[in-house]
Amino acid sequence: MIAHVGDRIVVKGKHVGDGSRGGVITQLRHEDGTPPYEVQWDDGHTGLIFPGPETHLEAGRASAVS
């Protein structure tokens, strides 16, 4: 998984009834865009994530191709 600052990260729930969790990548720890990522979650919390298979990225404005 390769990400850019400003990309949206979405983590699907692992159990029946779990919702998805989303946030925006605010910082990369590696210049090549590989994990881990610093994320500002929609609920206001900030955290470090090593994304798993239940995770996907949505390109942010900074990395979108015009």
mmCIF file as gemmi writes it, N, C-alpha and C atoms, coordinates in Angstrom:
data_model
loop_
_atom_site.group_PDB
_atom_site.id
_atom_site.type_symbol
_atom_site.label_atom_id
_atom_site.label_alt_id
_atom_site.label_comp_id
_atom_site.label_asym_id
_atom_site.label_entity_id
_atom_site.label_seq_id
_atom_site.pdbx_PDB_ins_code
_atom_site.Cartn_x
_atom_site.Cartn_y
_atom_site.Cartn_z
_atom_site.occupancy
_atom_site.B_iso_or_equiv
_atom_site.pdbx_formal_charge
_atom_site.auth_seq_id
_atom_site.auth_asym_id
_atom_site.pdbx_PDB_model_num
ATOM 1 N N . MET Axp A 1 ? 0.854 -1.169 0 1 0 ? 1 A 1
ATOM 2 C CA . MET Axp A 1 ? 0 0 0 1 0 ? 1 A 1
ATOM 3 C C . MET Axp A 1 ? 0.897 1.228 0 1 0 ? 1 A 1
ATOM 4 N N . ILE Axp A 2 ? 0.654 2.124 -0.953 1 0 ? 2 A 1
ATOM 5 C CA . ILE Axp A 2 ? 1.399 3.367 -1.062 1 0 ? 2 A 1
ATOM 6 C C . ILE Axp A 2 ? 0.412 4.519 -0.872 1 0 ? 2 A 1
ATOM 7 N N . ALA Axp A 3 ? 0.713 5.422 0.058 1 0 ? 3 A 1
ATOM 8 C CA . ALA Axp A 3 ? -0.191 6.528 0.374 1 0 ? 3 A 1
ATOM 9 C C . ALA Axp A 3 ? 0.528 7.865 0.24 1 0 ? 3 A 1
ATOM 10 N N . HIS Axp A 4 ? -0.269 8.914 0.244 1 0 ? 4 A 1
ATOM 11 C CA . HIS Axp A 4 ? 0.213 10.29 0.208 1 0 ? 4 A 1
ATOM 12 C C . HIS Axp A 4 ? -0.507 11.073 1.301 1 0 ? 4 A 1
ATOM 13 N N . VAL Axp A 5 ? 0.14 12.108 1.8 1 0 ? 5 A 1
ATOM 14 C CA . VAL Axp A 5 ? -0.521 12.983 2.762 1 0 ? 5 A 1
ATOM 15 C C . VAL Axp A 5 ? -1.774 13.546 2.094 1 0 ? 5 A 1
ATOM 16 N N . GLY Axp A 6 ? -2.885 13.505 2.802 1 0 ? 6 A 1
ATOM 17 C CA . GLY Axp A 6 ? -4.158 13.98 2.272 1 0 ? 6 A 1
ATOM 18 C C . GLY Axp A 6 ? -5.058 12.869 1.772 1 0 ? 6 A 1
ATOM 19 N N . ASP Axp A 7 ? -4.512 11.655 1.586 1 0 ? 7 A 1
ATOM 20 C CA . ASP Axp A 7 ? -5.346 10.512 1.197 1 0 ? 7 A 1
ATOM 21 C C . ASP Axp A 7 ? -6.269 10.146 2.351 1 0 ? 7 A 1
ATOM 22 N N . ARG Axp A 8 ? -7.429 9.644 2.005 1 0 ? 8 A 1
ATOM 23 C CA . ARG Axp A 8 ? -8.375 9.157 3.012 1 0 ? 8 A 1
ATOM 24 C C . ARG Axp A 8 ? -8.156 7.66 3.18 1 0 ? 8 A 1
ATOM 25 N N . ILE Axp A 9 ? -8.112 7.209 4.423 1 0 ? 9 A 1
ATOM 26 C CA . ILE Axp A 9 ? -7.941 5.791 4.724 1 0 ? 9 A 1
ATOM 27 C C . ILE Axp A 9 ? -9.22 5.298 5.392 1 0 ? 9 A 1
ATOM 28 N N . VAL Axp A 10 ? -9.703 4.15 4.954 1 0 ? 10 A 1
ATOM 29 C CA . VAL Axp A 10 ? -10.942 3.573 5.475 1 0 ? 10 A 1
ATOM 30 C C . VAL Axp A 10 ? -10.649 2.155 5.939 1 0 ? 10 A 1
ATOM 31 N N . VAL Axp A 11 ? -11.042 1.856 7.168 1 0 ? 11 A 1
ATOM 32 C CA . VAL Axp A 11 ? -10.867 0.525 7.747 1 0 ? 11 A 1
ATOM 33 C C . VAL Axp A 11 ? -12.26 -0.069 7.951 1 0 ? 11 A 1
ATOM 34 N N . LYS Axp A 12 ? -12.538 -1.166 7.269 1 0 ? 12 A 1
ATOM 35 C CA . LYS Axp A 12 ? -13.837 -1.842 7.413 1 0 ? 12 A 1
ATOM 36 C C . LYS Axp A 12 ? -13.874 -2.586 8.739 1 0 ? 12 A 1
ATOM 37 N N . GLY Axp A 13 ? -15.075 -2.695 9.324 1 0 ? 13 A 1
ATOM 38 C CA . GLY Axp A 13 ? -15.238 -3.443 10.56 1 0 ? 13 A 1
ATOM 39 C C . GLY Axp A 13 ? -14.912 -4.915 10.36 1 0 ? 13 A 1
ATOM 40 N N . LYS Axp A 14 ? -14.395 -5.551 11.4 1 0 ? 14 A 1
ATOM 41 C CA . LYS Axp A 14 ? -13.985 -6.962 11.313 1 0 ? 14 A 1
ATOM 42 C C . LYS Axp A 14 ? -15.108 -7.924 11.706 1 0 ? 14 A 1
ATOM 43 N N . HIS Axp A 15 ? -16.098 -7.435 12.432 1 0 ? 15 A 1
ATOM 44 C CA . HIS Axp A 15 ? -17.165 -8.298 12.935 1 0 ? 15 A 1
ATOM 45 C C . HIS Axp A 15 ? -18.518 -7.833 12.405 1 0 ? 15 A 1
ATOM 46 N N . VAL Axp A 16 ? -19.473 -8.735 12.379 1 0 ? 16 A 1
ATOM 47 C CA . VAL Axp A 16 ? -20.828 -8.384 11.95 1 0 ? 16 A 1
ATOM 48 C C . VAL Axp A 16 ? -21.338 -7.249 12.83 1 0 ? 16 A 1
ATOM 49 N N . GLY Axp A 17 ? -21.849 -6.207 12.187 1 0 ? 17 A 1
ATOM 50 C CA . GLY Axp A 17 ? -22.374 -5.067 12.918 1 0 ? 17 A 1
ATOM 51 C C . GLY Axp A 17 ? -21.372 -3.95 13.148 1 0 ? 17 A 1
ATOM 52 N N . ASP Axp A 18 ? -20.079 -4.233 12.943 1 0 ? 18 A 1
ATOM 53 C CA . ASP Axp A 18 ? -19.067 -3.186 13.076 1 0 ? 18 A 1
ATOM 54 C C . ASP Axp A 18 ? -19.15 -2.25 11.886 1 0 ? 18 A 1
ATOM 55 N N . GLY Axp A 19 ? -19.049 -0.968 12.133 1 0 ? 19 A 1
ATOM 56 C CA . GLY Axp A 19 ? -19.026 0.003 11.053 1 0 ? 19 A 1
ATOM 57 C C . GLY Axp A 19 ? -17.614 0.213 10.535 1 0 ? 19 A 1
ATOM 58 N N . SER Axp A 20 ? -17.497 1.067 9.555 1 0 ? 20 A 1
ATOM 59 C CA . SER Axp A 20 ? -16.184 1.435 9.034 1 0 ? 20 A 1
ATOM 60 C C . SER Axp A 20 ? -15.653 2.621 9.813 1 0 ? 20 A 1
ATOM 61 N N . ARG Axp A 21 ? -14.333 2.768 9.8 1 0 ? 21 A 1
ATOM 62 C CA . ARG Axp A 21 ? -13.67 3.888 10.453 1 0 ? 21 A 1
ATOM 63 C C . ARG Axp A 21 ? -12.848 4.598 9.403 1 0 ? 21 A 1
ATOM 64 N N . GLY Axp A 22 ? -12.916 5.921 9.366 1 0 ? 22 A 1
ATOM 65 C CA . GLY Axp A 22 ? -12.181 6.655 8.353 1 0 ? 22 A 1
ATOM 66 C C . GLY Axp A 22 ? -11.405 7.814 8.923 1 0 ? 22 A 1
ATOM 67 N N . GLY Axp A 23 ? -10.418 8.251 8.145 1 0 ? 23 A 1
ATOM 68 C CA . GLY Axp A 23 ? -9.62 9.393 8.536 1 0 ? 23 A 1
ATOM 69 C C . GLY Axp A 23 ? -8.749 9.851 7.386 1 0 ? 23 A 1
ATOM 70 N N . VAL Axp A 24 ? -7.963 10.88 7.632 1 0 ? 24 A 1
ATOM 71 C CA . VAL Axp A 24 ? -7.086 11.451 6.621 1 0 ? 24 A 1
ATOM 72 C C . VAL Axp A 24 ? -5.641 11.273 7.056 1 0 ? 24 A 1
ATOM 73 N N . ILE Axp A 25 ? -4.804 10.84 6.118 1 0 ? 25 A 1
ATOM 74 C CA . ILE Axp A 25 ? -3.381 10.662 6.409 1 0 ? 25 A 1
ATOM 75 C C . ILE Axp A 25 ? -2.74 12.039 6.515 1 0 ? 25 A 1
ATOM 76 N N . THR Axp A 26 ? -2.118 12.302 7.661 1 0 ? 26 A 1
ATOM 77 C CA . THR Axp A 26 ? -1.511 13.601 7.916 1 0 ? 26 A 1
ATOM 78 C C . THR Axp A 26 ? 0.006 13.577 7.854 1 0 ? 26 A 1
ATOM 79 N N . GLN Axp A 27 ? 0.591 12.376 7.978 1 0 ? 27 A 1
ATOM 80 C CA . GLN Axp A 27 ? 2.048 12.289 7.965 1 0 ? 27 A 1
ATOM 81 C C . GLN Axp A 27 ? 2.48 10.908 7.526 1 0 ? 27 A 1
ATOM 82 N N . LEU Axp A 28 ? 3.542 10.867 6.727 1 0 ? 28 A 1
ATOM 83 C CA . LEU Axp A 28 ? 4.152 9.599 6.321 1 0 ? 28 A 1
ATOM 84 C C . LEU Axp A 28 ? 5.42 9.412 7.129 1 0 ? 28 A 1
ATOM 85 N N . ARG Axp A 29 ? 5.707 8.184 7.508 1 0 ? 29 A 1
ATOM 86 C CA . ARG Axp A 29 ? 6.94 7.883 8.233 1 0 ? 29 A 1
ATOM 87 C C . ARG Axp A 29 ? 8.07 7.507 7.276 1 0 ? 29 A 1
ATOM 88 N N . HIS Axp A 30 ? 7.706 7.161 6.022 1 0 ? 30 A 1
ATOM 89 C CA . HIS Axp A 30 ? 8.691 6.78 5 1 0 ? 30 A 1
ATOM 90 C C . HIS Axp A 30 ? 8.424 7.588 3.735 1 0 ? 30 A 1
ATOM 91 N N . GLU Axp A 31 ? 9.462 8.094 3.108 1 0 ? 31 A 1
ATOM 92 C CA . GLU Axp A 31 ? 9.324 8.921 1.909 1 0 ? 31 A 1
ATOM 93 C C . GLU Axp A 31 ? 8.681 8.182 0.74 1 0 ? 31 A 1
ATOM 94 N N . ASP Axp A 32 ? 8.783 6.842 0.711 1 0 ? 32 A 1
ATOM 95 C CA . ASP Axp A 32 ? 8.22 6.077 -0.407 1 0 ? 32 A 1
ATOM 96 C C . ASP Axp A 32 ? 6.722 5.804 -0.251 1 0 ? 32 A 1
ATOM 97 N N . GLY Axp A 33 ? 6.098 6.299 0.82 1 0 ? 33 A 1
ATOM 98 C CA . GLY Axp A 33 ? 4.658 6.16 0.998 1 0 ? 33 A 1
ATOM 99 C C . GLY Axp A 33 ? 4.2 4.858 1.617 1 0 ? 33 A 1
ATOM 100 N N . THR Axp A 34 ? 5.132 4.057 2.114 1 0 ? 34 A 1
ATOM 101 C CA . THR Axp A 34 ? 4.767 2.793 2.75 1 0 ? 34 A 1
ATOM 102 C C . THR Axp A 34 ? 4.414 3.02 4.226 1 0 ? 34 A 1
ATOM 103 N N . PRO Axp A 35 ? 3.661 2.096 4.818 1 0 ? 35 A 1
ATOM 104 C CA . PRO Axp A 35 ? 3.25 2.243 6.219 1 0 ? 35 A 1
ATOM 105 C C . PRO Axp A 35 ? 4.45 2.238 7.167 1 0 ? 35 A 1
ATOM 106 N N . PRO Axp A 36 ? 4.216 2.747 8.369 1 0 ? 36 A 1
ATOM 107 C CA . PRO Axp A 36 ? 2.963 3.186 8.996 1 0 ? 36 A 1
ATOM 108 C C . PRO Axp A 36 ? 2.606 4.616 8.595 1 0 ? 36 A 1
ATOM 109 N N . TYR Axp A 37 ? 1.341 4.991 8.891 1 0 ? 37 A 1
ATOM 110 C CA . TYR Axp A 37 ? 0.824 6.31 8.575 1 0 ? 37 A 1
ATOM 111 C C . TYR Axp A 37 ? 0.276 6.969 9.834 1 0 ? 37 A 1
ATOM 112 N N . GLU Axp A 38 ? 0.474 8.262 9.946 1 0 ? 38 A 1
ATOM 113 C CA . GLU Axp A 38 ? -0.165 9.061 10.995 1 0 ? 38 A 1
ATOM 114 C C . GLU Axp A 38 ? -1.516 9.502 10.433 1 0 ? 38 A 1
ATOM 115 N N . VAL Axp A 39 ? -2.596 9.241 11.163 1 0 ? 39 A 1
ATOM 116 C CA . VAL Axp A 39 ? -3.948 9.497 10.666 1 0 ? 39 A 1
ATOM 117 C C . VAL Axp A 39 ? -4.723 10.366 11.649 1 0 ? 39 A 1
ATOM 118 N N . GLN Axp A 40 ? -5.428 11.349 11.101 1 0 ? 40 A 1
ATOM 119 C CA . GLN Axp A 40 ? -6.396 12.135 11.865 1 0 ? 40 A 1
ATOM 120 C C . GLN Axp A 40 ? -7.75 11.491 11.603 1 0 ? 40 A 1
ATOM 121 N N . TRP Axp A 41 ? -8.278 10.761 12.583 1 0 ? 41 A 1
ATOM 122 C CA . TRP Axp A 41 ? -9.537 10.032 12.421 1 0 ? 41 A 1
ATOM 123 C C . TRP Axp A 41 ? -10.714 10.987 12.446 1 0 ? 41 A 1
ATOM 124 N N . ASP Axp A 42 ? -11.81 10.57 11.847 1 0 ? 42 A 1
ATOM 125 C CA . ASP Axp A 42 ? -13.02 11.388 11.771 1 0 ? 42 A 1
ATOM 126 C C . ASP Axp A 42 ? -13.544 11.786 13.15 1 0 ? 42 A 1
ATOM 127 N N . ASP Axp A 43 ? -13.259 10.992 14.17 1 0 ? 43 A 1
ATOM 128 C CA . ASP Axp A 43 ? -13.739 11.317 15.518 1 0 ? 43 A 1
ATOM 129 C C . ASP Axp A 43 ? -12.823 12.309 16.239 1 0 ? 43 A 1
ATOM 130 N N . GLY Axp A 44 ? -11.764 12.787 15.546 1 0 ? 44 A 1
ATOM 131 C CA . GLY Axp A 44 ? -10.877 13.785 16.12 1 0 ? 44 A 1
ATOM 132 C C . GLY Axp A 44 ? -9.586 13.246 16.69 1 0 ? 44 A 1
ATOM 133 N N . HIS Axp A 45 ? -9.518 11.948 16.901 1 0 ? 45 A 1
ATOM 134 C CA . HIS Axp A 45 ? -8.306 11.35 17.444 1 0 ? 45 A 1
ATOM 135 C C . HIS Axp A 45 ? -7.229 11.232 16.36 1 0 ? 45 A 1
ATOM 136 N N . THR Axp A 46 ? -5.983 11.222 16.8 1 0 ? 46 A 1
ATOM 137 C CA . THR Axp A 46 ? -4.85 11.02 15.907 1 0 ? 46 A 1
ATOM 138 C C . THR Axp A 46 ? -4.145 9.752 16.336 1 0 ? 46 A 1
ATOM 139 N N . GLY Axp A 47 ? -3.7 8.954 15.359 1 0 ? 47 A 1
ATOM 140 C CA . GLY Axp A 47 ? -3.007 7.726 15.698 1 0 ? 47 A 1
ATOM 141 C C . GLY Axp A 47 ? -2.138 7.217 14.561 1 0 ? 47 A 1
ATOM 142 N N . LEU Axp A 48 ? -1.33 6.251 14.885 1 0 ? 48 A 1
ATOM 143 C CA . LEU Axp A 48 ? -0.44 5.596 13.94 1 0 ? 48 A 1
ATOM 144 C C . LEU Axp A 48 ? -1.087 4.29 13.516 1 0 ? 48 A 1
ATOM 145 N N . ILE Axp A 49 ? -1.077 3.996 12.207 1 0 ? 49 A 1
ATOM 146 C CA . ILE Axp A 49 ? -1.701 2.776 11.72 1 0 ? 49 A 1
ATOM 147 C C . ILE Axp A 49 ? -0.764 2.027 10.783 1 0 ? 49 A 1
ATOM 148 N N . PHE Axp A 50 ? -0.733 0.727 10.958 1 0 ? 50 A 1
ATOM 149 C CA . PHE Axp A 50 ? -0.133 -0.212 10.023 1 0 ? 50 A 1
ATOM 150 C C . PHE Axp A 50 ? -1.316 -0.913 9.367 1 0 ? 50 A 1
ATOM 151 N N . PRO Axp A 51 ? -1.742 -0.489 8.165 1 0 ? 51 A 1
ATOM 152 C CA . PRO Axp A 51 ? -2.978 -1 7.577 1 0 ? 51 A 1
ATOM 153 C C . PRO Axp A 51 ? -2.948 -2.499 7.288 1 0 ? 51 A 1
ATOM 154 N N . GLY Axp A 52 ? -4.091 -3.133 7.521 1 0 ? 52 A 1
ATOM 155 C CA . GLY Axp A 52 ? -4.259 -4.551 7.233 1 0 ? 52 A 1
ATOM 156 C C . GLY Axp A 52 ? -5.103 -4.754 5.984 1 0 ? 52 A 1
ATOM 157 N N . PRO Axp A 53 ? -5.493 -6.004 5.72 1 0 ? 53 A 1
ATOM 158 C CA . PRO Axp A 53 ? -6.253 -6.317 4.506 1 0 ? 53 A 1
ATOM 159 C C . PRO Axp A 53 ? -7.654 -5.719 4.47 1 0 ? 53 A 1
ATOM 160 N N . GLU Axp A 54 ? -8.174 -5.294 5.607 1 0 ? 54 A 1
ATOM 161 C CA . GLU Axp A 54 ? -9.515 -4.701 5.656 1 0 ? 54 A 1
ATOM 162 C C . GLU Axp A 54 ? -9.476 -3.186 5.402 1 0 ? 54 A 1
ATOM 163 N N . THR Axp A 55 ? -8.318 -2.681 4.986 1 0 ? 55 A 1
ATOM 164 C CA . THR Axp A 55 ? -8.104 -1.252 4.805 1 0 ? 55 A 1
ATOM 165 C C . THR Axp A 55 ? -7.953 -0.895 3.335 1 0 ? 55 A 1
ATOM 166 N N . HIS Axp A 56 ? -8.523 0.252 2.936 1 0 ? 56 A 1
ATOM 167 C CA . HIS Axp A 56 ? -8.277 0.757 1.578 1 0 ? 56 A 1
ATOM 168 C C . HIS Axp A 56 ? -8.081 2.265 1.608 1 0 ? 56 A 1
ATOM 169 N N . LEU Axp A 57 ? -7.484 2.782 0.554 1 0 ? 57 A 1
ATOM 170 C CA . LEU Axp A 57 ? -7.21 4.209 0.425 1 0 ? 57 A 1
ATOM 171 C C . LEU Axp A 57 ? -8.11 4.84 -0.617 1 0 ? 57 A 1
ATOM 172 N N . GLU Axp A 58 ? -8.442 6.1 -0.396 1 0 ? 58 A 1
ATOM 173 C CA . GLU Axp A 58 ? -9.142 6.917 -1.377 1 0 ? 58 A 1
ATOM 174 C C . GLU Axp A 58 ? -8.259 8.132 -1.593 1 0 ? 58 A 1
ATOM 175 N N . ALA Axp A 59 ? -7.88 8.374 -2.843 1 0 ? 59 A 1
ATOM 176 C CA . ALA Axp A 59 ? -6.942 9.462 -3.146 1 0 ? 59 A 1
ATOM 177 C C . ALA Axp A 59 ? -7.482 10.801 -2.683 1 0 ? 59 A 1
ATOM 178 N N . GLY Axp A 60 ? -6.626 11.552 -2.007 1 0 ? 60 A 1
ATOM 179 C CA . GLY Axp A 60 ? -6.959 12.907 -1.6 1 0 ? 60 A 1
ATOM 180 C C . GLY Axp A 60 ? -6.618 13.887 -2.692 1 0 ? 60 A 1
ATOM 181 N N . ARG Axp A 61 ? -6.924 15.146 -2.461 1 0 ? 61 A 1
ATOM 182 C CA . ARG Axp A 61 ? -6.671 16.172 -3.469 1 0 ? 61 A 1
ATOM 183 C C . ARG Axp A 61 ? -5.19 16.281 -3.796 1 0 ? 61 A 1
ATOM 184 N N . ALA Axp A 62 ? -4.326 16.063 -2.806 1 0 ? 62 A 1
ATOM 185 C CA . ALA Axp A 62 ? -2.895 16.215 -3.027 1 0 ? 62 A 1
ATOM 186 C C . ALA Axp A 62 ? -2.341 15.164 -3.972 1 0 ? 62 A 1
ATOM 187 N N . SER Axp A 63 ? -2.956 13.974 -4.01 1 0 ? 63 A 1
ATOM 188 C CA . SER Axp A 63 ? -2.41 12.897 -4.83 1 0 ? 63 A 1
ATOM 189 C C . SER Axp A 63 ? -3.287 12.553 -6.038 1 0 ? 63 A 1
ATOM 190 N N . ALA Axp A 64 ? -4.434 13.24 -6.18 1 0 ? 64 A 1
ATOM 191 C CA . ALA Axp A 64 ? -5.319 12.953 -7.3 1 0 ? 64 A 1
ATOM 192 C C . ALA Axp A 64 ? -4.717 13.472 -8.601 1 0 ? 64 A 1
ATOM 193 N N . VAL Axp A 65 ? -4.907 12.725 -9.664 1 0 ? 65 A 1
ATOM 194 C CA . VAL Axp A 65 ? -4.395 13.107 -10.968 1 0 ? 65 A 1
ATOM 195 C C . VAL Axp A 65 ? -5.472 13.893 -11.703 1 0 ? 65 A 1
ATOM 196 N N . SER Axp A 66 ? -5.116 15.062 -12.227 1 0 ? 66 A 1
ATOM 197 C CA . SER Axp A 66 ? -6.095 15.896 -12.943 1 0 ? 66 A 1
ATOM 198 C C . SER Axp A 66 ? -6.141 15.528 -14.405 1 0 ? 66 A 1
